[in-house]
Amino acid sequence: MATNVKGNWKEGLKQSAKKGWVRTKGAGLKASKHAAKGYKTYAAPTVGLFKSAGRLAMKPVKFALKYPGPTLALGIAYEGAKYLGKKAGAKKFKYPGHREFNKKGRKII
């Protein structure tokens, strides 16, 4: 290693490390002030938005875990209505040719 004027290389290493730390600390503080301005303007509202959205999304989940009966009943009712709609729709409703998935519909698609 290179020695300083005194010949004490450890002291020189300590001084250069301290000098680097002081400069880095100053630059970091300066940059953090600029980052804080941007955080307040742009990031903070977004963080708050996602927190509140997460809280709102958890309410039905907590309700479903707390009371499984109504949740199961709603699920069964939904599936039943979907099944009946498909079954009744196939018999009763006639769709235009471009909505039917058969030979007529394929020509248009």
N, CA and C atoms as an extended XYZ file, in Angstrom:
327
Properties=species:S:1:pos:R:3:atomname:S:1:resname:S:1:resid:I:1 pbc="F F F"
N         0.828       -1.188        0.000 N   MET     1
C         0.000        0.000        0.000 CA  MET     1
C         0.867        1.243        0.000 C   MET     1
N         0.281        2.292       -0.527 N   ALA     2
C         1.009        3.565       -0.519 CA  ALA     2
C         0.963        4.171        0.876 C   ALA     2
N         2.015        4.821        1.235 N   THR     3
C         2.073        5.444        2.566 CA  THR     3
C         1.891        6.939        2.445 C   THR     3
N         1.396        7.543        3.527 N   ASN     4
C         1.298        9.000        3.518 CA  ASN     4
C         2.636        9.596        3.952 C   ASN     4
N         2.678       10.878        4.153 N   VAL     5
C         3.935       11.554        4.462 CA  VAL     5
C         4.524       11.033        5.765 C   VAL     5
N         3.669       10.761        6.742 N   LYS     6
C         4.158       10.286        8.040 CA  LYS     6
C         4.633        8.845        7.965 C   LYS     6
N         4.198        8.118        6.951 N   GLY     7
C         4.569        6.718        6.866 CA  GLY     7
C         3.570        5.816        7.568 C   GLY     7
N         2.508        6.372        8.111 N   ASN     8
C         1.505        5.593        8.821 CA  ASN     8
C         0.312        5.374        7.889 C   ASN     8
N         0.294        4.240        7.208 N   TRP     9
C        -0.747        3.994        6.218 CA  TRP     9
C        -2.122        3.769        6.844 C   TRP     9
N        -2.181        3.270        8.081 N   LYS    10
C        -3.478        3.041        8.735 CA  LYS    10
C        -4.182        4.371        9.018 C   LYS    10
N        -3.414        5.344        9.455 N   GLU    11
C        -3.990        6.665        9.745 CA  GLU    11
C        -4.535        7.301        8.461 C   GLU    11
N        -3.788        7.175        7.378 N   GLY    12
C        -4.236        7.716        6.096 CA  GLY    12
C        -5.510        7.024        5.615 C   GLY    12
N        -5.597        5.724        5.823 N   LEU    13
C        -6.794        4.980        5.424 CA  LEU    13
C        -8.002        5.433        6.230 C   LEU    13
N        -7.796        5.644        7.525 N   LYS    14
C        -8.875        6.096        8.390 CA  LYS    14
C        -9.367        7.481        7.979 C   LYS    14
N        -8.421        8.371        7.644 N   GLN    15
C        -8.787        9.727        7.230 CA  GLN    15
C        -9.587        9.709        5.926 C   GLN    15
N        -9.146        8.893        4.975 N   SER    16
C        -9.856        8.864        3.690 CA  SER    16
C       -11.240        8.233        3.842 C   SER    16
N       -11.354        7.255        4.727 N   ALA    17
C       -12.662        6.646        4.963 CA  ALA    17
C       -13.604        7.650        5.609 C   ALA    17
N       -13.088        8.424        6.584 N   LYS    18
C       -13.908        9.428        7.257 CA  LYS    18
C       -14.336       10.511        6.263 C   LYS    18
N       -13.427       10.932        5.420 N   LYS    19
C       -13.717       11.957        4.424 CA  LYS    19
C       -14.811       11.461        3.464 C   LYS    19
N       -14.695       10.208        3.035 N   GLY    20
C       -15.704        9.632        2.143 CA  GLY    20
C       -17.059        9.536        2.823 C   GLY    20
N       -17.065        9.164        4.114 N   TRP    21
C       -18.322        9.045        4.856 CA  TRP    21
C       -19.004       10.405        4.995 C   TRP    21
N       -18.220       11.444        5.285 N   VAL    22
C       -18.786       12.781        5.449 CA  VAL    22
C       -19.406       13.258        4.135 C   VAL    22
N       -18.703       13.052        3.039 N   ARG    23
C       -19.226       13.480        1.741 CA  ARG    23
C       -20.476       12.685        1.354 C   ARG    23
N       -20.432       11.405        1.592 N   THR    24
C       -21.578       10.564        1.257 CA  THR    24
C       -22.786       10.923        2.102 C   THR    24
N       -22.553       11.175        3.383 N   LYS    25
C       -23.652       11.522        4.281 CA  LYS    25
C       -24.311       12.825        3.834 C   LYS    25
N       -23.496       13.798        3.481 N   GLY    26
C       -24.039       15.082        3.019 CA  GLY    26
C       -24.848       14.933        1.745 C   GLY    26
N       -24.319       14.174        0.812 N   ALA    27
C       -25.036       13.963       -0.447 CA  ALA    27
C       -26.322       13.187       -0.208 C   ALA    27
N       -26.275       12.231        0.703 N   GLY    28
C       -27.471       11.443        1.014 CA  GLY    28
C       -28.559       12.288        1.644 C   GLY    28
N       -28.168       13.184        2.545 N   LEU    29
C       -29.152       14.072        3.168 CA  LEU    29
C       -29.775       15.002        2.136 C   LEU    29
N       -28.945       15.520        1.255 N   LYS    30
C       -29.437       16.418        0.215 CA  LYS    30
C       -30.421       15.683       -0.707 C   LYS    30
N       -30.062       14.481       -1.089 N   ALA    31
C       -30.925       13.700       -1.978 CA  ALA    31
C       -32.210       13.295       -1.271 C   ALA    31
N       -32.145       12.995        0.021 N   SER    32
C       -33.343       12.563        0.737 CA  SER    32
C       -34.367       13.688        0.833 C   SER    32
N       -33.891       14.937        0.929 N   LYS    33
C       -34.819       16.072        0.964 CA  LYS    33
C       -35.578       16.172       -0.362 C   LYS    33
N       -34.869       15.991       -1.466 N   HIS    34
C       -35.518       16.034       -2.775 CA  HIS    34
C       -36.476       14.858       -2.937 C   HIS    34
N       -36.092       13.690       -2.449 N   ALA    35
C       -36.955       12.509       -2.557 CA  ALA    35
C       -38.204       12.675       -1.712 C   ALA    35
N       -38.068       13.337       -0.553 N   ALA    36
C       -39.221       13.541        0.326 CA  ALA    36
C       -40.266       14.413       -0.349 C   ALA    36
N       -39.835       15.399       -1.129 N   LYS    37
C       -40.784       16.254       -1.850 CA  LYS    37
C       -41.597       15.422       -2.832 C   LYS    37
N       -40.933       14.581       -3.557 N   GLY    38
C       -41.630       13.728       -4.521 CA  GLY    38
C       -42.513       12.707       -3.841 C   GLY    38
N       -42.089       12.210       -2.698 N   TYR    39
C       -42.891       11.218       -1.974 CA  TYR    39
C       -44.216       11.822       -1.550 C   TYR    39
N       -44.157       13.033       -0.999 N   LYS    40
C       -45.384       13.677       -0.518 CA  LYS    40
C       -46.362       13.916       -1.665 C   LYS    40
N       -45.837       14.297       -2.817 N   THR    41
C       -46.697       14.636       -3.939 CA  THR    41
C       -47.237       13.411       -4.660 C   THR    41
N       -46.380       12.417       -4.893 N   TYR    42
C       -46.763       11.316       -5.764 CA  TYR    42
C       -46.981        9.993       -5.038 C   TYR    42
N       -46.077        9.604       -4.175 N   ALA    43
C       -46.144        8.264       -3.598 CA  ALA    43
C       -47.144        8.157       -2.455 C   ALA    43
N       -47.218        9.157       -1.600 N   ALA    44
C       -48.090        9.068       -0.429 CA  ALA    44
C       -49.557        8.860       -0.805 C   ALA    44
N       -50.115        9.598       -1.773 N   PRO    45
C       -51.509        9.325       -2.132 CA  PRO    45
C       -51.726        7.916       -2.672 C   PRO    45
N       -50.759        7.420       -3.415 N   THR    46
C       -50.883        6.074       -3.971 CA  THR    46
C       -50.852        5.028       -2.870 C   THR    46
N       -49.962        5.210       -1.905 N   VAL    47
C       -49.868        4.272       -0.787 CA  VAL    47
C       -51.185        4.253       -0.015 C   VAL    47
N       -51.718        5.451        0.250 N   GLY    48
C       -52.993        5.533        0.968 CA  GLY    48
C       -54.119        4.879        0.197 C   GLY    48
N       -54.119        5.052       -1.113 N   LEU    49
C       -55.152        4.463       -1.956 CA  LEU    49
C       -55.107        2.941       -1.882 C   LEU    49
N       -53.911        2.360       -1.975 N   PHE    50
C       -53.790        0.907       -1.932 CA  PHE    50
C       -54.116        0.358       -0.546 C   PHE    50
N       -53.776        1.100        0.506 N   LYS    51
C       -54.119        0.649        1.852 CA  LYS    51
C       -55.626        0.589        2.034 C   LYS    51
N       -56.321        1.647        1.606 N   SER    52
C       -57.773        1.669        1.783 CA  SER    52
C       -58.440        0.630        0.889 C   SER    52
N       -57.925        0.426       -0.317 N   ALA    53
C       -58.495       -0.582       -1.206 CA  ALA    53
C       -58.314       -1.979       -0.611 C   ALA    53
N       -57.164       -2.216       -0.012 N   GLY    54
C       -56.924       -3.507        0.633 CA  GLY    54
C       -57.866       -3.741        1.803 C   GLY    54
N       -58.093       -2.671        2.595 N   ARG    55
C       -59.015       -2.791        3.730 CA  ARG    55
C       -60.425       -3.092        3.252 C   ARG    55
N       -60.856       -2.400        2.199 N   LEU    56
C       -62.199       -2.627        1.673 CA  LEU    56
C       -62.346       -4.032        1.087 C   LEU    56
N       -61.299       -4.521        0.449 N   ALA    57
C       -61.352       -5.855       -0.144 CA  ALA    57
C       -61.383       -6.947        0.917 C   ALA    57
N       -60.820       -6.685        2.082 N   MET    58
C       -60.780       -7.705        3.135 CA  MET    58
C       -62.113       -7.850        3.867 C   MET    58
N       -62.979       -6.841        3.816 N   LYS    59
C       -64.240       -6.915        4.556 CA  LYS    59
C       -65.113       -8.081        4.103 C   LYS    59
N       -65.373       -8.272        2.792 N   PRO    60
C       -66.178       -9.436        2.402 CA  PRO    60
C       -65.493      -10.762        2.718 C   PRO    60
N       -64.171      -10.777        2.642 N   VAL    61
C       -63.437      -12.013        2.944 CA  VAL    61
C       -63.610      -12.370        4.415 C   VAL    61
N       -63.464      -11.364        5.291 N   LYS    62
C       -63.642      -11.613        6.717 CA  LYS    62
C       -65.072      -12.060        7.012 C   LYS    62
N       -66.053      -11.431        6.361 N   PHE    63
C       -67.449      -11.819        6.550 CA  PHE    63
C       -67.669      -13.263        6.122 C   PHE    63
N       -67.080      -13.636        4.980 N   ALA    64
C       -67.245      -14.998        4.475 CA  ALA    64
C       -66.623      -16.018        5.414 C   ALA    64
N       -65.500      -15.678        6.014 N   LEU    65
C       -64.872      -16.608        6.953 CA  LEU    65
C       -65.631      -16.675        8.276 C   LEU    65
N       -66.205      -15.553        8.673 N   LYS    66
C       -66.918      -15.507        9.943 CA  LYS    66
C       -68.273      -16.216        9.847 C   LYS    66
N       -68.983      -16.021        8.731 N   TYR    67
C       -70.305      -16.610        8.530 CA  TYR    67
C       -70.313      -17.424        7.232 C   TYR    67
N       -69.947      -18.707        7.271 N   PRO    68
C       -69.862      -19.483        6.028 CA  PRO    68
C       -71.227      -19.847        5.425 C   PRO    68
N       -72.299      -19.885        6.221 N   GLY    69
C       -73.622      -20.281        5.721 CA  GLY    69
C       -74.141      -19.383        4.611 C   GLY    69
N       -74.264      -18.065        4.866 N   PRO    70
C       -74.753      -17.182        3.796 CA  PRO    70
C       -73.847      -17.175        2.561 C   PRO    70
N       -72.568      -17.337        2.789 N   THR    71
C       -71.637      -17.361        1.658 CA  THR    71
C       -71.905      -18.567        0.775 C   THR    71
N       -72.088      -19.728        1.401 N   LEU    72
C       -72.382      -20.933        0.613 CA  LEU    72
C       -73.722      -20.805       -0.098 C   LEU    72
N       -74.709      -20.232        0.605 N   ALA    73
C       -76.032      -20.072       -0.002 CA  ALA    73
C       -75.966      -19.147       -1.216 C   ALA    73
N       -75.215      -18.054       -1.098 N   LEU    74
C       -75.074      -17.135       -2.228 CA  LEU    74
C       -74.363      -17.810       -3.409 C   LEU    74
N       -73.341      -18.596       -3.103 N   GLY    75
C       -72.619      -19.296       -4.170 CA  GLY    75
C       -73.504      -20.302       -4.881 C   GLY    75
N       -74.289      -21.049       -4.101 N   ILE    76
C       -75.190      -22.042       -4.697 CA  ILE    76
C       -76.274      -21.349       -5.522 C   ILE    76
N       -76.817      -20.251       -5.001 N   ALA    77
C       -77.850      -19.503       -5.737 CA  ALA    77
C       -77.299      -18.978       -7.056 C   ALA    77
N       -76.064      -18.473       -7.035 N   TYR    78
C       -75.451      -17.946       -8.265 CA  TYR    78
C       -75.267      -19.048       -9.297 C   TYR    78
N       -74.706      -20.171       -8.864 N   GLU    79
C       -74.468      -21.270       -9.798 CA  GLU    79
C       -75.782      -21.816      -10.344 C   GLU    79
N       -76.799      -21.904       -9.485 N   GLY    80
C       -78.106      -22.394       -9.932 CA  GLY    80
C       -78.736      -21.468      -10.955 C   GLY    80
N       -78.665      -20.161      -10.702 N   ALA    81
C       -79.219      -19.195      -11.645 CA  ALA    81
C       -78.483      -19.249      -12.978 C   ALA    81
N       -77.180      -19.432      -12.912 N   LYS    82
C       -76.393      -19.518      -14.146 CA  LYS    82
C       -76.798      -20.757      -14.956 C   LYS    82
N       -76.972      -21.875      -14.247 N   TYR    83
C       -77.368      -23.123      -14.908 CA  TYR    83
C       -78.754      -22.987      -15.539 C   TYR    83
N       -79.702      -22.443      -14.780 N   LEU    84
C       -81.059      -22.278      -15.303 CA  LEU    84
C       -81.091      -21.303      -16.478 C   LEU    84
N       -80.301      -20.237      -16.393 N   GLY    85
C       -80.254      -19.281      -17.488 CA  GLY    85
C       -79.739      -19.907      -18.768 C   GLY    85
N       -78.713      -20.742      -18.651 N   LYS    86
C       -78.173      -21.397      -19.844 CA  LYS    86
C       -79.189      -22.384      -20.416 C   LYS    86
N       -79.819      -23.150      -19.519 N   LYS    87
C       -80.764      -24.165      -19.960 CA  LYS    87
C       -81.990      -23.504      -20.600 C   LYS    87
N       -82.541      -22.485      -19.955 N   ALA    88
C       -83.721      -21.807      -20.482 CA  ALA    88
C       -83.367      -21.003      -21.727 C   ALA    88
N       -82.193      -20.414      -21.732 N   GLY    89
C       -81.787      -19.606      -22.872 CA  GLY    89
C       -81.646      -20.422      -24.138 C   GLY    89
N       -81.207      -21.658      -24.000 N   ALA    90
C       -81.029      -22.509      -25.167 CA  ALA    90
C       -82.373      -22.855      -25.793 C   ALA    90
N       -83.421      -22.985      -24.962 N   LYS    91
C       -84.726      -23.372      -25.485 CA  LYS    91
C       -85.545      -22.174      -25.963 C   LYS    91
N       -85.559      -21.110      -25.176 N   LYS    92
C       -86.495      -20.013      -25.420 CA  LYS    92
C       -85.977      -18.940      -26.365 C   LYS    92
N       -84.731      -18.556      -26.196 N   PHE    93
C       -84.250      -17.375      -26.893 CA  PHE    93
C       -83.560      -17.736      -28.193 C   PHE    93
N       -83.915      -17.011      -29.228 N   LYS    94
C       -83.216      -17.155      -30.500 CA  LYS    94
C       -82.363      -15.916      -30.702 C   LYS    94
N       -81.112      -16.137      -30.929 N   TYR    95
C       -80.186      -15.031      -31.112 CA  TYR    95
C       -79.981      -14.765      -32.594 C   TYR    95
N       -79.514      -13.568      -32.952 N   PRO    96
C       -79.189      -13.309      -34.362 CA  PRO    96
C       -78.063      -14.223      -34.837 C   PRO    96
N       -77.974      -14.373      -36.126 N   GLY    97
C       -77.013      -15.319      -36.695 CA  GLY    97
C       -75.578      -15.084      -36.286 C   GLY    97
N       -75.182      -13.812      -36.128 N   HIS    98
C       -73.787      -13.549      -35.783 CA  HIS    98
C       -73.481      -13.850      -34.316 C   HIS    98
N       -74.513      -14.051      -33.461 N   ARG    99
C       -74.267      -14.383      -32.056 CA  ARG    99
C       -74.352      -15.880      -31.791 C   ARG    99
N       -74.904      -16.633      -32.723 N   GLU   100
C       -75.013      -18.077      -32.529 CA  GLU   100
C       -73.682      -18.720      -32.901 C   GLU   100
N       -73.231      -19.607      -32.032 N   PHE   101
C       -71.967      -20.266      -32.330 CA  PHE   101
C       -72.257      -21.570      -33.066 C   PHE   101
N       -72.557      -21.429      -34.321 N   ASN   102
C       -72.787      -22.572      -35.197 CA  ASN   102
C       -72.215      -22.193      -36.566 C   ASN   102
N       -72.687      -22.896      -37.601 N   LYS   103
C       -72.128      -22.606      -38.925 CA  LYS   103
C       -72.406      -21.180      -39.381 C   LYS   103
N       -73.604      -20.662      -39.058 N   LYS   104
C       -73.928      -19.281      -39.441 CA  LYS   104
C       -72.993      -18.297      -38.745 C   LYS   104
N       -72.809      -18.503      -37.445 N   GLY   105
C       -71.979      -17.606      -36.655 CA  GLY   105
C       -70.520      -17.646      -37.053 C   GLY   105
N       -70.035      -18.819      -37.402 N   ARG   106
C       -68.620      -18.967      -37.759 CA  ARG   106
C       -68.270      -18.225      -39.045 C   ARG   106
N       -69.208      -18.130      -39.923 N   LYS   107
C       -68.941      -17.437      -41.174 CA  LYS   107
C       -68.694      -15.946      -40.908 C   LYS   107
N       -69.425      -15.398      -39.957 N   ILE   108
C       -69.304      -13.974      -39.668 CA  ILE   108
C       -68.071      -13.715      -38.791 C   ILE   108
N       -67.788      -14.622      -37.851 N   ILE   109
C       -66.632      -14.464      -36.971 CA  ILE   109
C       -65.385      -14.556      -37.801 C   ILE   109
